[in-house]
Amino acid sequence: MSVVVVLSVVVVLSVVVVLSVVVVLSVVVVLSVVVVLSVVVVLSVVVVLSVLLEPSSLLLLQDI
């Protein structure tokens, strides 16, 4: 019986460790995707605002 108890504890612990690793990895992936998307959105907003606020600079760039 003791062997069965030890094996069951080992199996439960391994499942908990695997699940925790999967959860941590998924959280890291989701956070990285959110950070990348936010950076892209901020950069696009900055570019659009700069073009809208300063059309002359865009014209100068086109002239060059």
Buried (B, 14 or more C-beta within 10 A) or exposed (E): EEEEEEEEEEEEEEEEEEEEEEEEEEEEEEEEEEEEEEEEEEEEEEEEEEEEEEEEEEEEEEEE
